[in-house]
Amino acid sequence: MPRTIEQQIHATYLSLRIGAAVIALVFPVLLFVGGRINHIELRSSMSDYYWATQTLPCPCGADTDQKCDRPINPQSPPDDASDPNKVNPAGTMRSWFVGLLFATGIILYVNKGHSWWENHCLNAAGVLAWGIAIFPEDWDCYKHSYSMHGICAVSFFVCIAIVSAVFSQNTLKLIKKTEVRNRFRLFYILFAIAMVASPLVAWAFNTVIRRDSFIYWTELLGIWAFAGYWIVKTIEMSGPDIESMTIEGIEH
Protein backbone atom coordinates (compact mmCIF):
# COMPACT_ATOMS: atom_id res chain seq x y z
CA MET A 1 0.00 0.00 0.00
CA PRO A 2 1.47 3.41 -0.96
CA ARG A 3 2.12 5.97 1.74
CA THR A 4 -0.20 8.87 2.30
CA ILE A 5 1.12 12.38 1.64
CA GLU A 6 1.30 12.97 5.40
CA GLN A 7 3.35 9.81 5.95
CA GLN A 8 5.68 10.69 3.07
CA ILE A 9 6.35 14.19 4.45
CA HIS A 10 6.98 12.84 7.94
CA ALA A 11 9.26 10.04 6.69
CA THR A 12 11.28 12.48 4.58
CA TYR A 13 11.70 14.80 7.57
CA LEU A 14 12.98 11.98 9.76
CA SER A 15 15.26 10.66 7.01
CA LEU A 16 17.03 14.02 6.81
CA ARG A 17 17.83 13.82 10.51
CA ILE A 18 19.02 10.22 10.28
CA GLY A 19 21.15 11.18 7.28
CA ALA A 20 22.94 13.87 9.32
CA ALA A 21 23.57 11.37 12.13
CA VAL A 22 24.90 8.65 9.81
CA ILE A 23 27.33 11.05 8.10
CA ALA A 24 28.62 12.24 11.48
CA LEU A 25 29.10 8.67 12.73
CA VAL A 26 30.86 7.57 9.54
CA PHE A 27 33.03 10.68 9.06
CA PRO A 28 35.86 10.00 11.57
CA VAL A 29 35.79 6.24 10.92
CA LEU A 30 36.02 6.73 7.16
CA LEU A 31 38.97 9.09 7.49
CA PHE A 32 40.82 6.67 9.74
CA VAL A 33 40.08 3.48 7.76
CA GLY A 34 40.50 5.18 4.38
CA GLY A 35 43.78 6.63 5.55
CA ARG A 36 45.10 3.27 6.69
CA ILE A 37 44.08 1.65 3.40
CA ASN A 38 46.15 4.34 1.67
CA HIS A 39 49.04 3.72 4.11
CA ILE A 40 48.42 6.98 6.01
CA GLU A 41 48.98 6.77 9.75
CA LEU A 42 46.45 8.32 12.14
CA ARG A 43 46.76 12.10 11.94
CA SER A 44 46.63 14.33 14.99
CA SER A 45 43.50 16.09 13.68
CA MET A 46 40.72 15.19 11.25
CA SER A 47 41.50 18.42 9.40
CA ASP A 48 44.96 17.03 8.65
CA TYR A 49 43.37 14.51 6.30
CA TYR A 50 42.72 17.31 3.81
CA TRP A 51 46.46 17.30 3.07
CA ALA A 52 47.20 13.74 4.24
CA THR A 53 50.10 12.01 2.50
CA GLN A 54 51.66 8.58 2.73
CA THR A 55 55.02 9.88 3.89
CA LEU A 56 55.03 13.38 5.32
CA PRO A 57 52.77 14.97 7.97
CA CYS A 58 53.69 18.40 6.58
CA PRO A 59 55.66 19.70 3.57
CA CYS A 60 58.82 20.16 5.65
CA GLY A 61 59.26 16.52 6.55
CA ALA A 62 58.61 14.29 9.52
CA ASP A 63 59.66 16.90 12.10
CA THR A 64 56.65 19.20 12.37
CA ASP A 65 58.57 21.66 14.56
CA GLN A 66 61.38 22.38 12.12
CA LYS A 67 61.39 25.56 10.07
CA CYS A 68 60.57 25.18 6.42
CA ASP A 69 62.36 27.54 4.04
CA ARG A 70 61.47 25.63 0.89
CA PRO A 71 58.32 23.51 1.31
CA ILE A 72 57.40 20.86 -1.18
CA ASN A 73 54.62 21.97 -3.52
CA PRO A 74 51.76 19.50 -2.90
CA GLN A 75 50.29 20.22 -6.34
CA SER A 76 53.38 19.24 -8.34
CA PRO A 77 55.63 16.15 -8.36
CA PRO A 78 59.09 16.35 -6.76
CA ASP A 79 62.21 16.83 -8.86
CA ASP A 80 63.35 13.29 -8.23
CA ALA A 81 60.28 11.05 -8.29
CA SER A 82 62.48 7.98 -7.83
CA ASP A 83 63.31 9.04 -4.28
CA PRO A 84 60.56 7.56 -2.03
CA ASN A 85 61.27 10.16 0.63
CA LYS A 86 60.27 12.92 -1.78
CA VAL A 87 57.12 11.38 -3.25
CA ASN A 88 54.41 13.41 -1.62
CA PRO A 89 50.90 13.00 -3.14
CA ALA A 90 48.97 15.34 -0.86
CA GLY A 91 45.22 15.08 -0.44
CA THR A 92 44.51 11.35 -0.77
CA MET A 93 41.45 11.63 1.54
CA ARG A 94 40.54 15.19 0.53
CA SER A 95 37.52 14.28 -1.60
CA TRP A 96 35.93 12.33 1.25
CA PHE A 97 36.70 15.09 3.76
CA VAL A 98 35.18 17.83 1.59
CA GLY A 99 32.30 15.72 0.25
CA LEU A 100 30.98 14.66 3.65
CA LEU A 101 31.21 18.20 4.99
CA PHE A 102 29.26 19.55 2.01
CA ALA A 103 26.65 16.80 2.41
CA THR A 104 26.27 17.70 6.09
CA GLY A 105 25.95 21.38 5.23
CA ILE A 106 23.22 20.70 2.67
CA ILE A 107 21.22 18.55 5.09
CA LEU A 108 21.43 21.19 7.83
CA TYR A 109 20.49 24.01 5.46
CA VAL A 110 17.41 22.29 4.04
CA ASN A 111 16.31 21.03 7.47
CA LYS A 112 13.86 23.65 8.72
CA GLY A 113 13.70 24.52 12.42
CA HIS A 114 10.60 24.91 14.56
CA SER A 115 11.22 28.62 15.05
CA TRP A 116 12.74 31.50 13.10
CA TRP A 117 15.86 31.47 15.29
CA GLU A 118 16.34 27.71 15.14
CA ASN A 119 15.95 27.75 11.37
CA HIS A 120 18.62 30.44 10.98
CA CYS A 121 20.90 28.63 13.42
CA LEU A 122 20.65 25.47 11.30
CA ASN A 123 21.25 27.52 8.14
CA ALA A 124 24.34 29.08 9.72
CA ALA A 125 25.64 25.64 10.77
CA GLY A 126 25.17 24.41 7.20
CA VAL A 127 27.14 27.33 5.75
CA LEU A 128 29.85 26.89 8.39
CA ALA A 129 30.19 23.19 7.49
CA TRP A 130 30.94 24.31 3.94
CA GLY A 131 33.41 26.83 5.33
CA ILE A 132 35.32 24.08 7.13
CA ALA A 133 35.86 22.42 3.75
CA ILE A 134 36.42 25.58 1.69
CA PHE A 135 39.01 27.00 4.10
CA PRO A 136 41.34 24.08 4.95
CA GLU A 137 43.93 24.39 7.66
CA ASP A 138 47.35 25.70 6.58
CA TRP A 139 49.64 22.93 5.40
CA ASP A 140 52.92 23.87 7.00
CA CYS A 141 55.04 23.10 10.04
CA TYR A 142 53.68 25.71 12.43
CA LYS A 143 51.02 25.75 15.12
CA HIS A 144 48.34 28.29 14.23
CA SER A 145 46.22 29.68 17.06
CA TYR A 146 43.56 31.07 14.74
CA SER A 147 42.44 30.42 11.18
CA MET A 148 39.29 30.65 9.08
CA HIS A 149 39.16 26.85 9.22
CA GLY A 150 39.23 26.86 13.01
CA ILE A 151 36.73 29.72 13.33
CA CYS A 152 34.28 27.90 11.06
CA ALA A 153 34.71 24.64 13.00
CA VAL A 154 34.17 26.19 16.44
CA SER A 155 31.24 28.31 15.22
CA PHE A 156 29.65 25.23 13.63
CA PHE A 157 29.64 23.32 16.90
CA VAL A 158 28.39 26.38 18.82
CA CYS A 159 25.42 26.71 16.45
CA ILE A 160 24.48 23.04 16.78
CA ALA A 161 25.01 23.18 20.56
CA ILE A 162 22.53 26.07 20.77
CA VAL A 163 20.02 24.07 18.76
CA SER A 164 20.53 21.10 21.09
CA ALA A 165 20.43 22.94 24.41
CA VAL A 166 17.95 25.74 23.66
CA PHE A 167 15.70 25.12 20.68
CA SER A 168 15.05 21.46 21.51
CA GLN A 169 12.73 22.78 24.23
CA ASN A 170 10.24 23.83 21.53
CA THR A 171 9.18 20.23 20.96
CA LEU A 172 9.91 18.79 24.41
CA LYS A 173 6.94 20.64 25.86
CA LEU A 174 4.69 18.53 23.62
CA ILE A 175 5.70 15.32 25.44
CA LYS A 176 3.11 14.48 28.07
CA LYS A 177 5.18 12.35 30.47
CA THR A 178 7.45 14.47 32.68
CA GLU A 179 10.09 11.76 33.17
CA VAL A 180 10.39 11.19 29.43
CA ARG A 181 10.62 14.92 28.78
CA ASN A 182 13.35 15.34 31.42
CA ARG A 183 15.32 12.42 30.02
CA PHE A 184 15.39 13.97 26.57
CA ARG A 185 16.34 17.36 28.04
CA LEU A 186 19.30 15.82 29.88
CA PHE A 187 20.58 14.17 26.70
CA TYR A 188 20.36 17.44 24.76
CA ILE A 189 22.25 19.38 27.42
CA LEU A 190 25.01 16.75 27.58
CA PHE A 191 25.32 16.73 23.78
CA ALA A 192 25.53 20.53 23.76
CA ILE A 193 28.29 20.54 26.39
CA ALA A 194 30.28 17.94 24.44
CA MET A 195 29.89 19.84 21.16
CA VAL A 196 31.15 23.10 22.66
CA ALA A 197 33.91 21.49 24.72
CA SER A 198 35.30 19.39 21.87
CA PRO A 199 36.71 22.17 19.61
CA LEU A 200 37.85 24.22 22.61
CA VAL A 201 39.76 21.29 24.14
CA ALA A 202 41.19 20.43 20.72
CA TRP A 203 42.40 24.04 20.38
CA ALA A 204 44.02 23.81 23.83
CA PHE A 205 45.77 20.55 22.92
CA ASN A 206 47.01 22.14 19.70
CA THR A 207 48.26 25.51 20.99
CA VAL A 208 48.71 25.34 24.77
CA ILE A 209 49.19 21.78 26.03
CA ARG A 210 50.77 20.57 22.75
CA ARG A 211 49.41 17.03 22.86
CA ASP A 212 48.66 16.30 19.22
CA SER A 213 47.79 12.67 19.90
CA PHE A 214 44.64 13.68 21.80
CA ILE A 215 43.22 16.11 19.23
CA TYR A 216 41.70 13.49 16.90
CA TRP A 217 39.83 11.73 19.72
CA THR A 218 38.63 15.04 21.15
CA GLU A 219 37.22 15.98 17.76
CA LEU A 220 35.61 12.56 17.49
CA LEU A 221 33.77 13.21 20.77
CA GLY A 222 32.26 16.42 19.39
CA ILE A 223 31.28 14.88 16.05
CA TRP A 224 29.66 11.86 17.68
CA ALA A 225 27.84 14.17 20.11
CA PHE A 226 26.49 15.89 16.99
CA ALA A 227 25.37 12.47 15.69
CA GLY A 228 23.90 11.59 19.07
CA TYR A 229 21.77 14.73 19.06
CA TRP A 230 20.20 13.89 15.70
CA ILE A 231 19.58 10.26 16.70
CA VAL A 232 17.88 11.21 19.97
CA LYS A 233 15.96 14.04 18.29
CA THR A 234 14.68 11.59 15.68
CA ILE A 235 13.56 9.23 18.45
CA GLU A 236 11.79 12.13 20.18
CA MET A 237 10.07 13.26 16.98
CA SER A 238 8.98 9.67 16.31
CA GLY A 239 7.32 9.39 19.72
CA PRO A 240 3.54 8.91 19.90
CA ASP A 241 2.81 12.37 21.36
CA ILE A 242 4.62 14.46 18.75
CA GLU A 243 3.96 12.15 15.81
CA SER A 244 0.19 12.24 16.34
CA MET A 245 0.23 16.03 16.64
CA THR A 246 2.37 16.32 13.50
CA ILE A 247 0.08 14.16 11.38
CA GLU A 248 -3.03 15.94 12.68
CA GLY A 249 -1.45 19.32 11.91
CA ILE A 250 -0.63 18.27 8.34
CA GLU A 251 -4.11 16.89 7.77
CA HIS A 252 -5.69 20.13 8.90
Secondary structure as GFF3:
##gff-version 3
##sequence-region A 1 252
A	DSSP	alpha_helix	5	37	.	.	.	ID=ss1
A	DSSP	three_ten_helix	46	50	.	.	.	ID=ss2
A	DSSP	alpha_helix	94	110	.	.	.	ID=ss3
A	DSSP	alpha_helix	116	134	.	.	.	ID=ss4
A	DSSP	alpha_helix	148	162	.	.	.	ID=ss5
A	DSSP	pi_helix	163	167	.	.	.	ID=ss6
A	DSSP	alpha_helix	169	172	.	.	.	ID=ss7
A	DSSP	alpha_helix	178	207	.	.	.	ID=ss8
A	DSSP	alpha_helix	212	237	.	.	.	ID=ss9
A	DSSP	alpha_helix	240	251	.	.	.	ID=ss10
###
